[in-house]
Amino acid sequence: VGAGSLKKIQVHDLRDRLAADDEGAGGGAAGELRAAMPGKVVKLLGKVGDTVKAGQSLLIIEAMKMENELRAPSAGCITEIGVREGQTVEAGQLLVALAP
């Protein structure tokens, strides 16, 4: 195989993905915070009806033996919390919903 025929690949550590998703608030529609990967809810930091600022911590999830703090994607009011402390979550699962 000649050097000109080699293809470049990128390798992403799942912790890097979590960090990127944390900055983007876990993906999902605007006002939704979803789990980036399977994990366990360690602590909820708000309740339905709370007004939050953009970037405010909403919950802590343990994934890959690391605690990850998930933040509000935008300012708003918590309209739904889809999980409870101690609950195991799957990737893509709705964690918290916000309304403007």
Biopython code that builds the backbone (N, CA, C, O; Angstrom):
import numpy as np
from Bio.PDB.StructureBuilder import StructureBuilder

atoms = [
    (1, "VAL", "N", (0.856, -1.173, 0.000)),
    (1, "VAL", "CA", (0.000, 0.000, 0.000)),
    (1, "VAL", "C", (0.892, 1.222, 0.000)),
    (1, "VAL", "O", (1.745, 1.379, 0.874)),
    (2, "GLY", "N", (0.700, 2.071, -0.960)),
    (2, "GLY", "CA", (1.489, 3.292, -1.062)),
    (2, "GLY", "C", (0.994, 4.359, -0.113)),
    (2, "GLY", "O", (-0.162, 4.334, 0.307)),
    (3, "ALA", "N", (1.860, 5.296, 0.228)),
    (3, "ALA", "CA", (1.517, 6.360, 1.178)),
    (3, "ALA", "C", (0.358, 7.215, 0.676)),
    (3, "ALA", "O", (-0.403, 7.748, 1.483)),
    (4, "GLY", "N", (0.210, 7.355, -0.620)),
    (4, "GLY", "CA", (-0.864, 8.180, -1.171)),
    (4, "GLY", "C", (-2.237, 7.545, -1.048)),
    (4, "GLY", "O", (-3.246, 8.230, -1.216)),
    (5, "SER", "N", (-2.299, 6.236, -0.756)),
    (5, "SER", "CA", (-3.597, 5.565, -0.676)),
    (5, "SER", "C", (-4.094, 5.402, 0.760)),
    (5, "SER", "O", (-5.143, 4.796, 0.978)),
    (6, "LEU", "N", (-3.367, 5.925, 1.732)),
    (6, "LEU", "CA", (-3.800, 5.823, 3.129)),
    (6, "LEU", "C", (-4.919, 6.822, 3.408)),
    (6, "LEU", "O", (-4.882, 7.961, 2.943)),
    (7, "LYS", "N", (-5.895, 6.385, 4.159)),
    (7, "LYS", "CA", (-7.004, 7.256, 4.524)),
    (7, "LYS", "C", (-6.835, 7.703, 5.965)),
    (7, "LYS", "O", (-6.362, 6.945, 6.812)),
    (8, "LYS", "N", (-7.222, 8.927, 6.231)),
    (8, "LYS", "CA", (-7.156, 9.452, 7.593)),
    (8, "LYS", "C", (-8.443, 9.100, 8.320)),
    (8, "LYS", "O", (-9.531, 9.126, 7.744)),
    (9, "ILE", "N", (-8.298, 8.777, 9.572)),
    (9, "ILE", "CA", (-9.471, 8.523, 10.400)),
    (9, "ILE", "C", (-9.372, 9.386, 11.649)),
    (9, "ILE", "O", (-8.280, 9.808, 12.027)),
    (10, "GLN", "N", (-10.492, 9.645, 12.283)),
    (10, "GLN", "CA", (-10.517, 10.382, 13.535)),
    (10, "GLN", "C", (-11.043, 9.462, 14.618)),
    (10, "GLN", "O", (-11.997, 8.715, 14.397)),
    (11, "VAL", "N", (-10.430, 9.513, 15.781)),
    (11, "VAL", "CA", (-10.856, 8.720, 16.922)),
    (11, "VAL", "C", (-11.344, 9.694, 17.987)),
    (11, "VAL", "O", (-10.637, 10.637, 18.342)),
    (12, "HIS", "N", (-12.546, 9.465, 18.493)),
    (12, "HIS", "CA", (-13.122, 10.325, 19.514)),
    (12, "HIS", "C", (-13.333, 9.541, 20.794)),
    (12, "HIS", "O", (-13.978, 8.493, 20.791)),
    (13, "ASP", "N", (-12.801, 10.041, 21.865)),
    (13, "ASP", "CA", (-13.021, 9.473, 23.192)),
    (13, "ASP", "C", (-14.447, 9.821, 23.620)),
    (13, "ASP", "O", (-14.897, 10.944, 23.393)),
    (14, "LEU", "N", (-15.156, 8.886, 24.229)),
    (14, "LEU", "CA", (-16.535, 9.155, 24.653)),
    (14, "LEU", "C", (-16.606, 10.289, 25.664)),
    (14, "LEU", "O", (-17.616, 10.990, 25.724)),
    (15, "ARG", "N", (-15.560, 10.487, 26.459)),
    (15, "ARG", "CA", (-15.554, 11.616, 27.392)),
    (15, "ARG", "C", (-15.534, 12.931, 26.637)),
    (15, "ARG", "O", (-16.157, 13.898, 27.074)),
    (16, "ASP", "N", (-14.823, 12.992, 25.498)),
    (16, "ASP", "CA", (-14.830, 14.198, 24.671)),
    (16, "ASP", "C", (-16.234, 14.449, 24.125)),
    (16, "ASP", "O", (-16.698, 15.588, 24.071)),
    (17, "ARG", "N", (-16.899, 13.368, 23.723)),
    (17, "ARG", "CA", (-18.265, 13.493, 23.213)),
    (17, "ARG", "C", (-19.204, 14.026, 24.298)),
    (17, "ARG", "O", (-20.045, 14.886, 24.035)),
    (18, "LEU", "N", (-19.051, 13.508, 25.516)),
    (18, "LEU", "CA", (-19.876, 13.999, 26.617)),
    (18, "LEU", "C", (-19.638, 15.473, 26.863)),
    (18, "LEU", "O", (-20.587, 16.231, 27.064)),
    (19, "ALA", "N", (-18.387, 15.886, 26.850)),
    (19, "ALA", "CA", (-18.065, 17.292, 27.068)),
    (19, "ALA", "C", (-18.687, 18.154, 25.979)),
    (19, "ALA", "O", (-19.247, 19.212, 26.269)),
    (20, "ALA", "N", (-18.596, 17.717, 24.737)),
    (20, "ALA", "CA", (-19.184, 18.470, 23.635)),
    (20, "ALA", "C", (-20.698, 18.515, 23.771)),
    (20, "ALA", "O", (-21.312, 19.556, 23.534)),
    (21, "ASP", "N", (-21.305, 17.398, 24.151)),
    (21, "ASP", "CA", (-22.750, 17.370, 24.338)),
    (21, "ASP", "C", (-23.173, 18.212, 25.519)),
    (21, "ASP", "O", (-24.251, 18.804, 25.496)),
    (22, "ASP", "N", (-22.346, 18.281, 26.558)),
    (22, "ASP", "CA", (-22.664, 19.117, 27.706)),
    (22, "ASP", "C", (-22.726, 20.573, 27.281)),
    (22, "ASP", "O", (-23.628, 21.305, 27.687)),
    (23, "GLU", "N", (-21.756, 21.002, 26.452)),
    (23, "GLU", "CA", (-21.758, 22.372, 25.971)),
    (23, "GLU", "C", (-22.978, 22.629, 25.103)),
    (23, "GLU", "O", (-23.525, 23.732, 25.110)),
    (24, "GLY", "N", (-23.409, 21.618, 24.355)),
    (24, "GLY", "CA", (-24.592, 21.740, 23.521)),
    (24, "GLY", "C", (-25.829, 21.261, 24.246)),
    (24, "GLY", "O", (-26.879, 21.073, 23.632)),
    (25, "ALA", "N", (-25.717, 21.065, 25.529)),
    (25, "ALA", "CA", (-26.824, 20.679, 26.405)),
    (25, "ALA", "C", (-27.393, 19.311, 26.087)),
    (25, "ALA", "O", (-28.600, 19.104, 26.208)),
    (26, "GLY", "N", (-26.568, 18.395, 25.692)),
    (26, "GLY", "CA", (-27.030, 17.020, 25.542)),
    (26, "GLY", "C", (-27.820, 16.745, 24.294)),
    (26, "GLY", "O", (-28.422, 15.678, 24.178)),
    (27, "GLY", "N", (-27.842, 17.653, 23.364)),
    (27, "GLY", "CA", (-28.554, 17.428, 22.120)),
    (27, "GLY", "C", (-30.057, 17.505, 22.307)),
    (27, "GLY", "O", (-30.535, 17.816, 23.398)),
    (28, "GLY", "N", (-30.786, 17.229, 21.274)),
    (28, "GLY", "CA", (-32.239, 17.288, 21.347)),
    (28, "GLY", "C", (-32.754, 18.629, 20.846)),
    (28, "GLY", "O", (-31.972, 19.504, 20.475)),
    (29, "ALA", "N", (-34.060, 18.783, 20.836)),
    (29, "ALA", "CA", (-34.683, 20.011, 20.372)),
    (29, "ALA", "C", (-34.384, 21.146, 21.336)),
    (29, "ALA", "O", (-33.987, 20.916, 22.479)),
    (30, "ALA", "N", (-34.578, 22.371, 20.867)),
    (30, "ALA", "CA", (-34.369, 23.535, 21.725)),
    (30, "ALA", "C", (-35.219, 23.381, 22.974)),
    (30, "ALA", "O", (-36.402, 23.049, 22.888)),
    (31, "GLY", "N", (-34.628, 23.619, 24.120)),
    (31, "GLY", "CA", (-35.358, 23.497, 25.365)),
    (31, "GLY", "C", (-35.402, 22.100, 25.929)),
    (31, "GLY", "O", (-36.043, 21.866, 26.953)),
    (32, "GLU", "N", (-34.727, 21.157, 25.274)),
    (32, "GLU", "CA", (-34.682, 19.783, 25.779)),
    (32, "GLU", "C", (-33.257, 19.411, 26.143)),
    (32, "GLU", "O", (-32.309, 19.731, 25.425)),
    (33, "LEU", "N", (-33.126, 18.743, 27.249)),
    (33, "LEU", "CA", (-31.839, 18.211, 27.679)),
    (33, "LEU", "C", (-31.982, 16.698, 27.653)),
    (33, "LEU", "O", (-32.813, 16.137, 28.367)),
    (34, "ARG", "N", (-31.165, 16.030, 26.821)),
    (34, "ARG", "CA", (-31.248, 14.581, 26.657)),
    (34, "ARG", "C", (-29.919, 13.937, 27.019)),
    (34, "ARG", "O", (-28.864, 14.562, 26.906)),
    (35, "ALA", "N", (-29.976, 12.696, 27.449)),
    (35, "ALA", "CA", (-28.768, 11.960, 27.814)),
    (35, "ALA", "C", (-27.934, 11.695, 26.562)),
    (35, "ALA", "O", (-28.456, 11.239, 25.545)),
    (36, "ALA", "N", (-26.631, 11.985, 26.646)),
    (36, "ALA", "CA", (-25.736, 11.751, 25.522)),
    (36, "ALA", "C", (-25.350, 10.275, 25.422)),
    (36, "ALA", "O", (-25.018, 9.784, 24.344)),
    (37, "MET", "N", (-25.397, 9.578, 26.552)),
    (37, "MET", "CA", (-25.028, 8.162, 26.600)),
    (37, "MET", "C", (-25.677, 7.557, 27.827)),
    (37, "MET", "O", (-26.175, 8.285, 28.685)),
    (38, "PRO", "N", (-25.680, 6.243, 27.925)),
    (38, "PRO", "CA", (-26.255, 5.611, 29.113)),
    (38, "PRO", "C", (-25.513, 6.053, 30.371)),
    (38, "PRO", "O", (-24.303, 6.280, 30.345)),
    (39, "GLY", "N", (-26.241, 6.170, 31.452)),
    (39, "GLY", "CA", (-25.637, 6.574, 32.721)),
    (39, "GLY", "C", (-26.635, 6.487, 33.850)),
    (39, "GLY", "O", (-27.703, 5.892, 33.711)),
    (40, "LYS", "N", (-26.273, 7.089, 34.974)),
    (40, "LYS", "CA", (-27.120, 7.080, 36.160)),
    (40, "LYS", "C", (-27.251, 8.502, 36.679)),
    (40, "LYS", "O", (-26.254, 9.211, 36.819)),
    (41, "VAL", "N", (-28.482, 8.921, 36.966)),
    (41, "VAL", "CA", (-28.726, 10.256, 37.508)),
    (41, "VAL", "C", (-28.247, 10.279, 38.958)),
    (41, "VAL", "O", (-28.754, 9.540, 39.801)),
    (42, "VAL", "N", (-27.273, 11.129, 39.234)),
    (42, "VAL", "CA", (-26.712, 11.236, 40.575)),
    (42, "VAL", "C", (-27.475, 12.275, 41.389)),
    (42, "VAL", "O", (-27.806, 12.036, 42.550)),
    (43, "LYS", "N", (-27.757, 13.438, 40.776)),
    (43, "LYS", "CA", (-28.415, 14.514, 41.520)),
    (43, "LYS", "C", (-29.193, 15.413, 40.578)),
    (43, "LYS", "O", (-28.700, 15.781, 39.512)),
    (44, "LEU", "N", (-30.405, 15.764, 40.970)),
    (44, "LEU", "CA", (-31.207, 16.764, 40.271)),
    (44, "LEU", "C", (-30.963, 18.092, 40.974)),
    (44, "LEU", "O", (-30.953, 18.156, 42.204)),
    (45, "LEU", "N", (-30.767, 19.151, 40.196)),
    (45, "LEU", "CA", (-30.431, 20.450, 40.770)),
    (45, "LEU", "C", (-31.537, 21.488, 40.563)),
    (45, "LEU", "O", (-31.307, 22.688, 40.717)),
    (46, "GLY", "N", (-32.720, 21.023, 40.217)),
    (46, "GLY", "CA", (-33.862, 21.916, 40.030)),
    (46, "GLY", "C", (-35.140, 21.116, 40.119)),
    (46, "GLY", "O", (-35.122, 19.893, 40.261)),
    (47, "LYS", "N", (-36.266, 21.838, 40.032)),
    (47, "LYS", "CA", (-37.573, 21.179, 40.063)),
    (47, "LYS", "C", (-38.501, 21.868, 39.078)),
    (47, "LYS", "O", (-38.229, 22.987, 38.643)),
    (48, "VAL", "N", (-39.593, 21.206, 38.723)),
    (48, "VAL", "CA", (-40.564, 21.774, 37.799)),
    (48, "VAL", "C", (-41.039, 23.112, 38.358)),
    (48, "VAL", "O", (-41.384, 23.234, 39.533)),
    (49, "GLY", "N", (-41.046, 24.113, 37.475)),
    (49, "GLY", "CA", (-41.467, 25.455, 37.862)),
    (49, "GLY", "C", (-40.308, 26.399, 38.134)),
    (49, "GLY", "O", (-40.495, 27.615, 38.168)),
    (50, "ASP", "N", (-39.104, 25.849, 38.330)),
    (50, "ASP", "CA", (-37.922, 26.690, 38.560)),
    (50, "ASP", "C", (-37.567, 27.463, 37.292)),
    (50, "ASP", "O", (-37.650, 26.932, 36.185)),
    (51, "THR", "N", (-37.169, 28.727, 37.469)),
    (51, "THR", "CA", (-36.642, 29.533, 36.375)),
    (51, "THR", "C", (-35.129, 29.373, 36.395)),
    (51, "THR", "O", (-34.492, 29.502, 37.441)),
    (52, "VAL", "N", (-34.559, 29.087, 35.220)),
    (52, "VAL", "CA", (-33.112, 28.860, 35.127)),
    (52, "VAL", "C", (-32.486, 29.785, 34.097)),
    (52, "VAL", "O", (-33.147, 30.255, 33.171)),
    (53, "LYS", "N", (-31.196, 30.034, 34.280)),
    (53, "LYS", "CA", (-30.419, 30.841, 33.340)),
    (53, "LYS", "C", (-29.718, 29.911, 32.355)),
    (53, "LYS", "O", (-29.492, 28.740, 32.660)),
    (54, "ALA", "N", (-29.380, 30.420, 31.192)),
    (54, "ALA", "CA", (-28.603, 29.640, 30.223)),
    (54, "ALA", "C", (-27.293, 29.231, 30.877)),
    (54, "ALA", "O", (-26.612, 30.058, 31.483)),
    (55, "GLY", "N", (-26.940, 27.964, 30.756)),
    (55, "GLY", "CA", (-25.700, 27.462, 31.322)),
    (55, "GLY", "C", (-25.795, 27.027, 32.775)),
    (55, "GLY", "O", (-24.820, 26.527, 33.335)),
    (56, "GLN", "N", (-26.958, 27.212, 33.393)),
    (56, "GLN", "CA", (-27.131, 26.807, 34.792)),
    (56, "GLN", "C", (-27.163, 25.281, 34.897)),
    (56, "GLN", "O", (-27.772, 24.612, 34.062)),
    (57, "SER", "N", (-26.515, 24.740, 35.908)),
    (57, "SER", "CA", (-26.499, 23.291, 36.121)),
    (57, "SER", "C", (-27.895, 22.786, 36.455)),
    (57, "SER", "O", (-28.588, 23.348, 37.302)),
    (58, "LEU", "N", (-28.297, 21.708, 35.769)),
    (58, "LEU", "CA", (-29.624, 21.133, 35.993)),
    (58, "LEU", "C", (-29.573, 19.758, 36.646)),
    (58, "LEU", "O", (-30.438, 19.422, 37.455)),
    (59, "LEU", "N", (-28.564, 18.960, 36.301)),
    (59, "LEU", "CA", (-28.437, 17.653, 36.912)),
    (59, "LEU", "C", (-27.036, 17.110, 36.694)),
    (59, "LEU", "O", (-26.273, 17.593, 35.857)),
    (60, "ILE", "N", (-26.729, 16.089, 37.479)),
    (60, "ILE", "CA", (-25.434, 15.419, 37.376)),
    (60, "ILE", "C", (-25.705, 13.964, 37.033)),
    (60, "ILE", "O", (-26.511, 13.295, 37.680)),
    (61, "ILE", "N", (-25.008, 13.483, 35.993)),
    (61, "ILE", "CA", (-25.134, 12.098, 35.553)),
    (61, "ILE", "C", (-23.764, 11.442, 35.655)),
    (61, "ILE", "O", (-22.748, 12.045, 35.308)),
    (62, "GLU", "N", (-23.747, 10.207, 36.131)),
    (62, "GLU", "CA", (-22.514, 9.427, 36.144)),
    (62, "GLU", "C", (-22.522, 8.521, 34.922)),
    (62, "GLU", "O", (-23.439, 7.722, 34.731)),
    (63, "ALA", "N", (-21.495, 8.656, 34.103)),
    (63, "ALA", "CA", (-21.335, 7.811, 32.921)),
    (63, "ALA", "C", (-19.852, 7.509, 32.776)),
    (63, "ALA", "O", (-19.015, 8.398, 32.936)),
    (64, "MET", "N", (-19.530, 6.276, 32.477)),
    (64, "MET", "CA", (-18.145, 5.859, 32.326)),
    (64, "MET", "C", (-17.321, 6.187, 33.580)),
    (64, "MET", "O", (-16.163, 6.594, 33.483)),
    (65, "LYS", "N", (-17.928, 6.005, 34.748)),
    (65, "LYS", "CA", (-17.290, 6.240, 36.042)),
    (65, "LYS", "C", (-16.855, 7.690, 36.249)),
    (65, "LYS", "O", (-15.967, 7.974, 37.052)),
    (66, "MET", "N", (-17.496, 8.605, 35.510)),
    (66, "MET", "CA", (-17.228, 10.034, 35.668)),
    (66, "MET", "C", (-18.548, 10.753, 35.894)),
    (66, "MET", "O", (-19.563, 10.403, 35.292)),
    (67, "GLU", "N", (-18.535, 11.763, 36.765)),
    (67, "GLU", "CA", (-19.726, 12.571, 36.961)),
    (67, "GLU", "C", (-19.704, 13.719, 35.962)),
    (67, "GLU", "O", (-18.697, 14.411, 35.815)),
    (68, "ASN", "N", (-20.831, 13.912, 35.274)),
    (68, "ASN", "CA", (-20.957, 14.939, 34.245)),
    (68, "ASN", "C", (-22.102, 15.866, 34.611)),
    (68, "ASN", "O", (-23.234, 15.426, 34.815)),
    (69, "GLU", "N", (-21.796, 17.146, 34.692)),
    (69, "GLU", "CA", (-22.790, 18.151, 35.031)),
    (69, "GLU", "C", (-23.431, 18.647, 33.739)),
    (69, "GLU", "O", (-22.735, 19.150, 32.858)),
    (70, "LEU", "N", (-24.747, 18.510, 33.620)),
    (70, "LEU", "CA", (-25.457, 18.957, 32.430)),
    (70, "LEU", "C", (-26.125, 20.285, 32.719)),
    (70, "LEU", "O", (-26.715, 20.482, 33.782)),
    (71, "ARG", "N", (-26.026, 21.198, 31.759)),
    (71, "ARG", "CA", (-26.472, 22.581, 31.955)),
    (71, "ARG", "C", (-27.623, 22.949, 31.022)),
    (71, "ARG", "O", (-27.832, 22.327, 29.981)),
    (72, "ALA", "N", (-28.354, 23.967, 31.424)),
    (72, "ALA", "CA", (-29.481, 24.450, 30.630)),
    (72, "ALA", "C", (-28.988, 25.002, 29.295)),
    (72, "ALA", "O", (-28.044, 25.792, 29.267)),
    (73, "PRO", "N", (-29.616, 24.595, 28.183)),
    (73, "PRO", "CA", (-29.207, 25.093, 26.875)),
    (73, "PRO", "C", (-29.586, 26.559, 26.669)),
    (73, "PRO", "O", (-28.987, 27.249, 25.844)),
    (74, "SER", "N", (-30.576, 27.031, 27.418)),
    (74, "SER", "CA", (-31.042, 28.409, 27.302)),
    (74, "SER", "C", (-31.779, 28.774, 28.579)),
    (74, "SER", "O", (-32.096, 27.911, 29.397)),
    (75, "ALA", "N", (-32.045, 30.054, 28.737)),
    (75, "ALA", "CA", (-32.826, 30.501, 29.891)),
    (75, "ALA", "C", (-34.269, 30.037, 29.706)),
    (75, "ALA", "O", (-34.747, 29.920, 28.578)),
    (76, "GLY", "N", (-34.951, 29.778, 30.800)),
    (76, "GLY", "CA", (-36.343, 29.362, 30.705)),
    (76, "GLY", "C", (-36.861, 28.827, 32.016)),
    (76, "GLY", "O", (-36.263, 29.023, 33.073)),
    (77, "CYS", "N", (-37.977, 28.150, 31.925)),
    (77, "CYS", "CA", (-38.638, 27.563, 33.082)),
    (77, "CYS", "C", (-38.681, 26.048, 32.890)),
    (77, "CYS", "O", (-39.018, 25.568, 31.807)),
    (78, "ILE", "N", (-38.344, 25.302, 33.927)),
    (78, "ILE", "CA", (-38.395, 23.847, 33.850)),
    (78, "ILE", "C", (-39.865, 23.421, 33.793)),
    (78, "ILE", "O", (-40.637, 23.686, 34.715)),
    (79, "THR", "N", (-40.235, 22.759, 32.696)),
    (79, "THR", "CA", (-41.620, 22.310, 32.529)),
    (79, "THR", "C", (-41.787, 20.819, 32.788)),
    (79, "THR", "O", (-42.888, 20.350, 33.076)),
    (80, "GLU", "N", (-40.675, 20.071, 32.681)),
    (80, "GLU", "CA", (-40.751, 18.623, 32.881)),
    (80, "GLU", "C", (-39.390, 18.095, 33.306)),
    (80, "GLU", "O", (-38.354, 18.510, 32.786)),
    (81, "ILE", "N", (-39.411, 17.183, 34.250)),
    (81, "ILE", "CA", (-38.215, 16.435, 34.615)),
    (81, "ILE", "C", (-38.575, 14.975, 34.400)),
    (81, "ILE", "O", (-39.442, 14.433, 35.085)),
    (82, "GLY", "N", (-37.905, 14.343, 33.443)),
    (82, "GLY", "CA", (-38.265, 12.986, 33.035)),
    (82, "GLY", "C", (-37.530, 11.890, 33.772)),
    (82, "GLY", "O", (-37.666, 10.717, 33.425)),
    (83, "VAL", "N", (-36.745, 12.250, 34.791)),
    (83, "VAL", "CA", (-35.946, 11.257, 35.516)),
    (83, "VAL", "C", (-35.991, 11.558, 37.012)),
    (83, "VAL", "O", (-36.464, 12.611, 37.439)),
    (84, "ARG", "N", (-35.486, 10.608, 37.792)),
    (84, "ARG", "CA", (-35.369, 10.814, 39.240)),
    (84, "ARG", "C", (-33.956, 10.431, 39.665)),
    (84, "ARG", "O", (-33.263, 9.711, 38.946)),
    (85, "GLU", "N", (-33.537, 10.899, 40.806)),
    (85, "GLU", "CA", (-32.206, 10.560, 41.313)),
    (85, "GLU", "C", (-32.082, 9.047, 41.475)),
    (85, "GLU", "O", (-33.001, 8.390, 41.966)),
    (86, "GLY", "N", (-30.944, 8.501, 41.062)),
    (86, "GLY", "CA", (-30.692, 7.073, 41.154)),
    (86, "GLY", "C", (-31.144, 6.283, 39.938)),
    (86, "GLY", "O", (-30.821, 5.102, 39.811)),
    (87, "GLN", "N", (-31.887, 6.920, 39.044)),
    (87, "GLN", "CA", (-32.415, 6.240, 37.859)),
    (87, "GLN", "C", (-31.320, 6.044, 36.808)),
    (87, "GLN", "O", (-30.480, 6.919, 36.599)),
    (88, "THR", "N", (-31.343, 4.886, 36.154)),
    (88, "THR", "CA", (-30.465, 4.620, 35.019)),
    (88, "THR", "C", (-31.156, 5.151, 33.775)),
    (88, "THR", "O", (-32.356, 4.947, 33.593)),
    (89, "VAL", "N", (-30.394, 5.841, 32.907)),
    (89, "VAL", "CA", (-30.963, 6.420, 31.690)),
    (89, "VAL", "C", (-30.244, 5.862, 30.467)),
    (89, "VAL", "O", (-29.096, 5.426, 30.545)),
    (90, "GLU", "N", (-30.937, 5.886, 29.352)),
    (90, "GLU", "CA", (-30.389, 5.441, 28.068)),
    (90, "GLU", "C", (-30.028, 6.661, 27.224)),
    (90, "GLU", "O", (-30.553, 7.753, 27.442)),
    (91, "ALA", "N", (-29.140, 6.471, 26.272)),
    (91, "ALA", "CA", (-28.765, 7.544, 25.355)),
    (91, "ALA", "C", (-30.012, 8.074, 24.642)),
    (91, "ALA", "O", (-30.838, 7.302, 24.155)),
    (92, "GLY", "N", (-30.131, 9.387, 24.589)),
    (92, "GLY", "CA", (-31.260, 10.020, 23.903)),
    (92, "GLY", "C", (-32.485, 10.245, 24.767)),
    (92, "GLY", "O", (-33.431, 10.908, 24.341)),
    (93, "GLN", "N", (-32.480, 9.703, 25.970)),
    (93, "GLN", "CA", (-33.645, 9.833, 26.845)),
    (93, "GLN", "C", (-33.808, 11.283, 27.308)),
    (93, "GLN", "O", (-32.828, 11.952, 27.632)),
    (94, "LEU", "N", (-35.059, 11.760, 27.336)),
    (94, "LEU", "CA", (-35.345, 13.113, 27.813)),
    (94, "LEU", "C", (-35.067, 13.196, 29.306)),
    (94, "LEU", "O", (-35.561, 12.382, 30.087)),
    (95, "LEU", "N", (-34.280, 14.176, 29.689)),
    (95, "LEU", "CA", (-33.947, 14.395, 31.086)),
    (95, "LEU", "C", (-34.752, 15.561, 31.645)),
    (95, "LEU", "O", (-35.428, 15.428, 32.665)),
    (96, "VAL", "N", (-34.674, 16.707, 30.965)),
    (96, "VAL", "CA", (-35.355, 17.922, 31.424)),
    (96, "VAL", "C", (-35.856, 18.686, 30.208)),
    (96, "VAL", "O", (-35.170, 18.760, 29.188)),
    (97, "ALA", "N", (-37.054, 19.256, 30.317)),
    (97, "ALA", "CA", (-37.610, 20.108, 29.261)),
    (97, "ALA", "C", (-37.781, 21.507, 29.824)),
    (97, "ALA", "O", (-38.188, 21.689, 30.971)),
    (98, "LEU", "N", (-37.457, 22.502, 28.984)),
    (98, "LEU", "CA", (-37.570, 23.908, 29.370)),
    (98, "LEU", "C", (-38.479, 24.636, 28.397)),
    (98, "LEU", "O", (-38.529, 24.297, 27.214)),
    (99, "ALA", "N", (-39.201, 25.640, 28.894)),
    (99, "ALA", "CA", (-39.979, 26.535, 28.045)),
    (99, "ALA", "C", (-39.375, 27.918, 28.202)),
    (99, "ALA", "O", (-38.893, 28.269, 29.279)),
    (100, "PRO", "N", (-39.395, 28.703, 27.138)),
    (100, "PRO", "CA", (-38.819, 30.071, 27.205)),
    (100, "PRO", "C", (-39.508, 30.932, 28.236)),
    (100, "PRO", "O", (-39.143, 32.095, 28.412)),
]
sb = StructureBuilder()
sb.init_structure("model")
sb.init_model(0)
sb.init_chain("A")
sb.init_seg("    ")
for serial, (resi, resn, name, xyz) in enumerate(atoms, 1):
    if name == "N":
        sb.init_residue(resn, " ", resi, " ")
    sb.init_atom(name, np.array(xyz, "f"), 0.0, 1.0, " ", f" {name:<3s}", serial, name[0])
structure = sb.get_structure()
